[in-house]
Amino acid sequence: MKYLTQVKPITYLKSHAAEIVKTLSDSREPLLITQNGEAKLVVIDVKSYDEQAETLALLKILALGNREIEAGQFRSARDVLTDLNSEEAQ
């Protein structure tokens, strides 16, 4: 895990929830929550979460594409374009 600059104990989360929401929304920097001195969770704002989810989805699509290429399950761009052009001509 990369180093997070905001690290707070779980008791801070419990007693400063509204402040944490404002801070995370403004700074968009994640907050690491610890319990008994051990990292337990990371809190992030919704916009950052959405961006990470979109990035992960794109990476999954790329990984699937790479697997298909490695398995030989692909067509050349020229063949695809030829097929598209012949469908447009009809």
N, C-alpha and C positions, 0 to 999 in steps of 0.2 A: 504494500500500500504506500502510495506516495505520502510524503509528509504533509499533514494538515496543520495549519497555523491556529485554528480555533479548536481547542480541546476543552471540554467541560464535563464535570461529573453529572450523573443522572439527577442528583438533587437540584442542580442548577436548571436543568430542563424542566423539572416539575414546578419550580418557583418563578421562572422567568419565561414562560411559554410565549406570551404576547411579544415581549422584547425580542426573543429569538426569531419569531416570525418576521418581524420588521427588519431585523438585521440581515437575515438570510435573503429576504426579498430585495433589499437594497444592494447588498454586497455580492450576492450570488456565490458566495464562498461556502463550501460545505462545513458542517459542524460535526466533530467527532464526539460522541457521548461515551463516557467511561462508567463502569460499575465496578466498585472495589478495585480501582486502579487498572482495570483491563478494558480494552476497547470493545464496545458492544454494538454500536450502531453509528451510522452516518446519516445526518439530517441534511437534506438539500431542498432548495426551492422548487416549485412546480415547473417553472420554465427550464431550469437546468435538467430536471428529471425528464421532461419531454424531449429535450435535445439529445440526451443520452440514449433514450429509448429509440429515437429515430436513427441515431448513429448505429446502434446495435442491430436494428432491423436491416440497415443497408449492408453492414458487415456480414450478416447471415446470408443475404442474397448473394453477395460476392463469394462467400465460401461455398454455397451451393453451386454457383456457376463454375468455380474452380474444380469442384468434384466432378461435375458433368464433363468438363474439358478433359480431365485426367482419365475418365472412363470412355472417352471417345464419343460422347453423346452431344455432338454439335454439328452445325452446318457452316459452311463458309459464308461470309457476308455477301459475296458475289452471288451465290445460289439463292440466298434469301431475297436479295434485291431483284434478281431475275424473276423469281416467283411473284413478288409484289408488283413488278411492272407488268407482267403478263396478266395478272388479275385486274389491274387498272384498265388494260386494253380491252377487256371483255365487256 
